[in-house]
Amino acid sequence: MSIAPPGQDAPLTPAGLTDSEATERLRKEGFNALPRDGRRTLPRILADVLREPMLALLLGAGGVYMALGDLKEALVLVAFAGLSVVITVVQETRTERALEALRDLTSPRALVIRGGVRRRIAGREVVRGDLVVLNEGDRVPADGWVAEGQGLQLDESLLTGESVPVGKVACGPSGPGAQARPGGDGLPFVYAGALVVRGTGLCVVTATGPSSEIGRIGRVLSTLETEAPRLQLQTRRLVLGFAAAGLAASLLATLLYGLLRGGWLEAALAGIALGMSMLPEEFPLVLTIFLAMGAMRMSRARVLTRRAAAIETLGAATTLCTDKTGTLTENRMRIEALRLADGRLARRGEGGDFPLAAGFRELAELGVLASAPEPVDPMEVAFHQLAGPQARHNGGRSLVRHYLLDPLLLAMT
């Protein structure tokens, strides 16, 4: 691998791994992705729903009514409980599928060099030893060190919390002497999840997936236990309180009936009936149904609720703070007009065609020469598209030196 620093002779493009080497490492070391043990399958969703104390109370009350021979009351309770279970399971299953689709959609892609050819691959297919090309706006797909860099600055706030970008320096093809931690200027190390805010570079991947710095954070976060929602805790206390009171009243009624009238079977049935009459089965029914209905209403507004209990947290919010991050665009540009030094002007036609006369074609070719040979910036891509494939040969001219935009030189040269 021949690497030259900025301002010196342009280096030859390194070859990187071969396809067979990358495939073998991917087979041995696995995908460049964090473990996803928390994926909720249909049986797990059903088990979580049935563990809710409100539904357990409804099903338990229905079972008692059925044991007592009151089939009508039992069917009503079981039907409402079953309806709530079906609504909740269907809603949360749809949410899980949508989240899976979003994960696949937002999975970062990486520009790697394999066998001397640049290609875009899924970020999860990056392997140790890959050569990754970094450009402005890219997310670093894996940990590594910078072999070639030109004004490279990264936002590592995802790892360090510092929003100020840090500069990266190239350490050459021999690699760094030792590994360092994220943060700090003038280091040759890059980390998965960092955002390239300026410059370009070429990095060699050293760690992927769980072995990366962000993977270690993910392993720590996976050990955290989720706290039960406040509404669930309050309902559980309410249910236990009524259950204790009902049990005490049931035992007292059974004892009094049996001692005073002597019929212990009738006493037991009377005690159970009294205890059941004191259980607030309407409370869990109403709360469960309303949470499920709330999840359905939110889904119509394109708001995904992974757990119905999260609706309680949203309902308890009194202030919502939002941040306008900018206008949604396609991140694509197109040249609409060219103007020569003598004042002549050429505009794109209504059909999108842009015929170039002699002077304007030379201007478009100069725009290509002022852009990167493999453009990523939308403006540079627009110049390449305007000039056409023939301009990529640059008339036999070759890149000698490349100067990035700098406060001392406000132009890319």
C-alpha positions in Angstrom: 0.0 0.0 0.0 1.6 3.3 -1.1 0.2 6.3 0.8 1.3 9.9 0.4 0.4 12.8 2.8 -1.6 15.8 1.6 0.1 18.2 -0.7 2.5 15.5 -2.0 2.3 13.2 -5.0 -1.0 11.4 -5.3 -0.7 7.8 -4.1 -1.6 4.7 -5.9 -5.0 3.1 -5.0 -4.4 0.2 -2.5 -5.9 -3.2 -3.3 -7.4 -4.1 0.0 -8.8 -7.5 0.8 -9.8 -10.0 -1.9 -13.4 -11.2 -2.0 -12.4 -14.7 -0.8 -10.5 -13.2 2.2 -13.4 -11.0 3.2 -15.9 -13.9 2.9 -13.7 -16.1 5.0 -13.3 -13.5 7.8 -17.0 -12.8 7.7 -17.6 -16.5 8.2 -15.2 -16.8 11.1 -15.8 -13.5 12.9 -19.4 -12.8 12.1 -21.3 -9.8 10.9 -20.3 -6.2 11.9 -23.4 -5.8 14.0 -24.3 -5.5 17.7 -25.9 -8.5 19.3 -29.7 -8.3 19.2 -30.7 -10.6 22.1 -33.6 -8.3 22.9 -35.6 -9.2 19.7 -39.2 -9.9 20.7 -40.7 -12.8 18.9 -44.4 -13.7 18.9 -44.1 -16.2 21.8 -42.1 -13.7 23.9 -44.7 -10.9 23.2 -47.5 -13.2 24.2 -45.7 -14.3 27.4 -45.0 -10.6 28.3 -48.7 -9.7 27.8 -50.0 -12.6 29.9 -47.7 -11.7 32.7 -49.4 -8.4 33.1 -51.2 -8.4 36.5 -54.4 -6.9 35.1 -54.8 -9.6 32.5 -53.9 -12.3 35.1 -56.6 -10.9 37.4 -59.2 -11.0 34.6 -58.3 -14.6 33.6 -58.2 -15.7 37.2 -61.6 -14.2 37.9 -63.0 -15.8 34.9 -61.7 -19.2 36.0 -63.2 -18.8 39.4 -66.6 -17.9 38.0 -66.4 -20.9 35.7 -65.6 -23.1 38.6 -68.6 -21.8 40.5 -70.8 -22.5 37.5 -71.5 -18.9 36.5 -70.7 -19.5 32.8 -72.0 -16.1 31.7 -69.8 -14.0 33.9 -66.8 -16.3 33.1 -67.3 -15.9 29.4 -67.6 -12.1 29.6 -64.4 -11.7 31.6 -62.4 -14.2 29.4 -63.8 -12.6 26.2 -62.7 -9.1 27.3 -59.3 -10.4 28.4 -58.8 -12.4 25.2 -59.8 -9.3 23.1 -57.2 -7.2 25.0 -54.5 -9.9 24.5 -55.2 -10.1 20.7 -55.2 -6.4 20.2 -52.0 -6.0 22.2 -50.2 -8.9 20.6 -51.2 -7.8 17.0 -50.1 -4.2 17.7 -46.8 -5.1 19.3 -46.0 -7.7 16.5 -46.7 -5.0 13.9 -44.4 -2.6 15.7 -41.6 -5.2 15.9 -41.9 -5.8 12.2 -41.8 -2.1 11.5 -38.8 -1.7 13.7 -37.0 -4.5 11.9 -37.7 -2.8 8.6 -36.4 0.5 9.9 -33.2 -1.1 11.2 -32.6 -2.6 7.8 -33.4 0.7 6.1 -31.1 2.8 8.3 -28.3 0.3 8.4 -25.2 2.3 7.3 -23.5 1.4 4.1 -19.7 1.5 3.6 -17.4 2.3 0.7 -14.6 -0.3 0.8 -11.7 -1.2 -1.5 -11.6 -4.9 -2.3 -9.3 -6.2 -5.0 -8.4 -2.6 -6.0 -12.1 -1.8 -6.8 -14.3 0.6 -4.8 -17.7 -0.8 -3.9 -20.6 0.0 -1.7 -21.5 -2.7 0.7 -23.8 -3.0 3.8 -22.1 -1.9 6.9 -22.7 -5.2 8.6 -20.5 -6.9 5.9 -17.4 -4.9 6.8 -14.7 -7.2 8.1 -11.4 -6.8 10.0 -8.7 -5.7 7.6 -11.0 -4.0 5.1 -9.9 -0.7 3.6 -12.8 1.8 4.2 -13.0 5.1 2.3 -14.3 7.9 4.5 -15.9 11.1 3.1 -17.9 14.0 4.6 -21.2 12.8 5.9 -20.2 9.2 6.3 -20.6 7.1 9.5 -17.6 5.1 10.4 -18.7 1.5 10.1 -16.1 -0.1 12.4 -13.0 0.7 14.5 -9.7 1.2 12.7 -6.7 3.4 12.1 -6.2 6.1 9.4 -3.7 5.1 6.7 -4.4 8.2 4.6 -6.2 11.4 5.5 -6.7 14.9 4.2 -8.2 17.3 6.7 -10.1 14.5 8.4 -12.3 15.6 11.3 -14.8 13.4 13.1 -17.7 13.9 15.5 -17.2 11.3 18.2 -19.9 12.7 20.5 -21.7 9.3 20.4 -18.8 7.8 22.3 -17.3 10.7 24.3 -20.1 13.2 24.6 -17.9 16.0 23.2 -19.7 17.7 20.3 -16.6 19.5 19.0 -15.1 17.5 16.1 -11.6 16.1 16.6 -8.9 16.0 13.9 -7.4 12.7 12.7 -3.9 12.2 11.3 -2.6 9.4 9.1 0.0 7.1 10.5 1.0 5.6 7.2 0.7 2.0 5.9 2.8 0.5 8.7 0.0 1.2 11.2 -0.1 2.8 14.7 2.1 1.7 17.6 -0.7 1.1 20.1 -4.4 1.4 20.4 -6.0 4.4 22.2 -9.3 5.4 23.6 -11.8 7.6 21.8 -11.4 11.4 22.1 -8.5 13.8 21.6 -7.0 15.6 18.6 -4.2 14.4 16.4 -4.8 10.7 16.8 -4.9 8.2 14.0 -7.8 6.1 15.4 -11.4 6.1 14.2 -14.4 4.4 15.9 -17.7 2.9 14.7 -20.6 5.3 14.9 -18.4 8.5 14.6 -19.5 11.0 11.9 -17.1 12.4 9.3 -17.7 16.2 9.4 -14.8 17.3 7.2 -12.1 15.9 4.9 -11.5 12.5 3.4 -9.5 9.5 4.5 -8.8 5.8 4.2 -8.9 3.6 7.3 -7.9 0.0 8.0 -10.5 -1.8 10.1 -9.2 -3.4 13.3 -12.4 -4.3 15.2 -16.0 -5.0 14.2 -19.4 -5.7 15.9 -19.1 -6.6 19.6 -15.4 -6.1 19.6 -15.6 -2.4 18.7 -15.9 0.4 21.3 -19.6 1.0 20.7 -20.1 -2.8 20.9 -18.6 -2.8 24.4 -21.1 -0.1 25.4 -23.9 -2.1 23.9 -22.9 -5.1 26.0 -23.0 -3.0 29.1 -26.4 -1.6 28.2 -27.8 -5.0 27.6 -27.3 -5.8 31.3 -29.6 -3.0 32.5 -33.0 -4.0 33.7 -36.1 -2.0 32.6 -38.0 -0.5 35.5 -41.7 -1.4 35.7 -44.1 1.4 34.7 -45.6 3.4 37.5 -49.2 2.6 36.4 -48.4 -1.1 36.5 -46.9 -0.8 40.0 -49.9 1.1 41.3 -52.3 -1.3 39.7 -50.4 -4.2 41.3 -50.6 -2.6 44.7 -54.3 -2.0 44.2 -55.0 -5.6 43.1 -53.0 -7.0 46.0 -54.8 -4.7 48.5 -58.2 -5.7 47.3 -57.1 -9.4 47.1 -55.9 -9.3 50.7 -59.2 -7.6 51.8 -61.3 -10.0 49.8 -59.4 -13.0 51.2 -59.8 -11.8 54.7 -63.5 -11.2 54.2 -64.0 -14.5 52.5 -62.3 -16.4 55.3 -64.3 -14.6 57.9 -67.6 -15.2 56.1 -66.8 -18.9 55.7 -66.0 -19.3 59.4 -69.1 -17.4 60.5 -71.4 -19.2 58.1 -70.0 -22.6 59.0 -70.1 -22.0 62.8 -73.5 -20.5 62.9 -75.3 -22.6 60.3 -73.2 -25.7 60.1 -73.1 -26.1 56.3 -69.4 -25.9 55.5 -69.8 -26.4 51.7 -72.3 -23.6 51.5 -70.0 -21.6 53.7 -67.1 -22.0 51.3 -69.2 -21.0 48.3 -70.6 -18.0 50.2 -67.0 -17.0 51.1 -65.8 -17.3 47.6 -68.7 -15.3 46.2 -68.1 -12.5 48.7 -64.4 -12.5 47.9 -65.1 -12.3 44.2 -67.5 -9.5 44.6 -64.8 -7.5 46.3 -62.3 -7.9 43.4 -62.1 -4.9 41.1 -62.0 -6.8 37.8 -63.4 -3.7 36.0 -60.2 -1.7 36.7 -57.7 -4.0 35.0 -60.2 -4.5 32.1 -60.6 -0.8 31.5 -56.9 0.0 31.8 -55.8 -2.9 29.6 -58.4 -2.1 26.8 -57.6 1.6 26.9 -53.8 1.0 26.6 -54.4 -1.3 23.6 -56.7 1.2 22.0 -54.2 4.0 22.6 -51.5 2.0 20.8 -53.8 1.4 17.8 -54.7 5.1 17.6 -51.0 6.1 17.8 -50.2 3.6 15.0 -52.7 5.4 12.7 -50.7 8.6 13.3 -47.5 6.6 12.3 -46.2 6.5 15.8 -44.8 3.1 16.8 -45.3 1.8 20.4 -43.1 -1.2 21.1 -44.8 -1.7 24.5 -48.3 -0.6 25.5 -47.0 0.4 28.9 -45.0 3.2 27.1 -48.3 5.0 26.5 -48.5 5.7 30.2 -45.1 7.4 30.1 -46.2 9.5 27.1 -49.5 10.4 28.8 -47.7 11.6 31.9 -45.5 14.0 29.9 -46.4 17.7 30.5 -43.8 19.3 28.2 -42.4 18.1 24.8 -39.2 19.6 23.6 -38.3 19.3 19.9 -35.4 20.5 17.8 -35.6 21.5 14.2 -32.7 19.9 12.5 -33.2 21.2 8.9 -35.2 20.6 5.8 -35.6 17.2 4.4 -33.8 17.0 1.1 -32.5 14.3 -1.3 -28.9 15.4 -0.8 -28.6 15.6 -4.6 -27.7 18.7 -6.7 -28.0 19.5 -10.4 -26.3 22.3 -12.4 -28.9 24.6 -13.9 -26.8 27.3 -15.5 -23.2 28.0 -16.7 -21.7 31.4 -17.3 -18.5 32.2 -19.1 -16.1 35.1 -18.5 -17.5 37.0 -21.5 -21.0 37.0 -20.1 -22.5 34.2 -22.2 -25.0 32.1 -20.3 -26.3 28.5 -20.9 -29.3 27.1 -19.0 -30.8 23.7 -18.7 -33.8 23.1 -20.9 -37.3 22.3 -19.7 -36.9 18.6 -20.5 -33.7 18.4 -18.4 -31.3 18.4 -21.3 -28.2 20.6 -21.2 -26.5 20.9 -24.6 -22.9 22.2 -24.1 -21.2 24.4 -26.7 -17.5 24.5 -27.0 -16.7 27.0 -24.3 -19.3 25.6 -21.9 -18.0 22.1 -22.3 -14.5 23.2 -21.4 -16.0 24.9 -18.3 -17.8 21.7 -17.3 -14.5 19.7 -17.8 -12.7 22.2 -15.6 -15.4 21.6 -12.9 -14.6 17.9 -13.1 -10.9 18.6 -12.7 -11.7 20.7 -9.7 -13.6 17.8 -8.1 -12.5 14.5 -6.6 -11.8 11.7 -9.1 -14.3 9.5 -7.3 -16.9 12.1 -6.3 -19.0 11.9 -3.2 -19.9 15.5 -2.5 -23.3 16.3 -4.3 -21.8 19.3 -6.1 -18.9 17.4 -7.4 -21.2 14.6 -8.5 -23.2 17.2 -10.4 -20.2 18.3 -12.4 -19.3 14.7 -13.3 -22.9 14.1 -14.5 -22.9 17.3 -16.5 -19.6 16.7 -18.3 -20.4 13.0 -19.0 -18.2 9.9 -18.9 -15.7 11.2 -21.5 -14.6 14.0 -19.0 -13.4 11.4 -16.5 -10.3 10.8 -18.7 -9.3 14.5 -18.1 -7.7 14.8 -21.4 -4.7 12.8 -20.3 -4.2 15.0 -17.3 -3.5 13.4 -13.8 -3.9 14.6 -10.3 -0.7 15.9 -8.7 -1.7 17.6 -5.5 -4.9 18.0 -3.6 -5.6 20.8 -1.2 -8.8 20.7 0.8 -10.9 23.7 1.9 -8.9 25.5 4.6 -9.4 28.8 6.5 -6.1 30.0 4.9 -7.2 28.9 1.4 -10.9 29.2 0.9 -11.0 27.0 -2.1 -10.6 23.4 -3.0 -7.6 23.1 -5.3 
